[in-house]
């Protein structure tokens, strides 16, 4: 009996050590060279609203989450320390801009892209597609990687989210038809050749209230492969109450786990099959 108990204790220690060794290392960058959203704004030296929630998710899942506004940490050498990088960013991150925090070095964008190609996981939240904008007709390499680019938005409204890739590991148990008040981006430069759409936004009755939303349901959360890496864009997250919602937290958790390499890849392009035509 004592021998069995000892074996069980040793197994528990080894299992715990194994979990710790395999825990994800995550870098959460909230650099705002453009508009600074309230959920990433720090007050009195405290972590921002979204940073606190990411740290909580990390604690619940055994992840090591580092929160920073220092975009210079996006460089080839430092990126080796992480499994997943999460952006909640705005503007040209090579500029100091709005929040006055350290900018990315000129080579940082390309070093990030190469890190992803080599197998890194990337999650872009809400304004992450408002970074490294395209110039004229030339779509930026960052936008090509991410899969879409911020164009504009209207007044916030309650929209419905439609699941179009049921059972995808990057969605977890996200409920089809979930509704929330949000600032919904209108986007351009969708990378239809690589995008695997996960959720569509259905503007519903808002089509009759705001002309810009008088369009068919369109992608708001998607994923793709980029070299050996995995990329997720999640268009939600403007509002604090969205971050509070268990549905969003569970979705974000699934996004992160999938980006880290867990679960089936399932990134076959499906834009033409699931996005309604105008």
C-alpha angles and dihedrals in degrees: 000000000000090000091052091048091050091050091050091050093049091047091051091052092048091047091050091048090049091052091050092048090051097043114128120254109216132186115202111196118193100172111155113199087157129027112352112221119218093239091063098039114112121216126198092351093301125131115266124254095264093042091057090051093049090051089050091050088049092052091049093050102036094252127145105229121190115191119202144159091197105108092185086079087075097091135120096257098045095044089066087075096065141067096195133024119200122198125201093165143137138201130004102332090203087072126073090226129151106352096040093229124141113289128226117266115253091256094047097095093055092043089053091050092049091049090054092047088053091057108284122143120235130191120185116196126200106305094027086101088057089072129092095009123206119258116228111310094341111098110215120246089240093054090047089054095045094045104231144033134227114251107164145312138215134211116321117262143164109274133182123235118216120202110223099169104051116198095016110152092225088064100048109189095332108161119242111239097023112162130206142162108252148148099257117206123220106215141197138194095045109188094229093173095064106021122112104195116219104171134019124204113230107200090197114179091000087080087076094047105044119034094209089063094049089106137101119277110288140194116284101158124031144147138211144174118253111189104304092336134090126231131195128184116196113187095195127087109082095119132058092227090057089055088050094055115101089217091060093043091050090047092050090048090053090047091054096045092049093046089052090062101265119135131013116323097228097171100142107145111259105163095113092048101048108026113085116237120243 
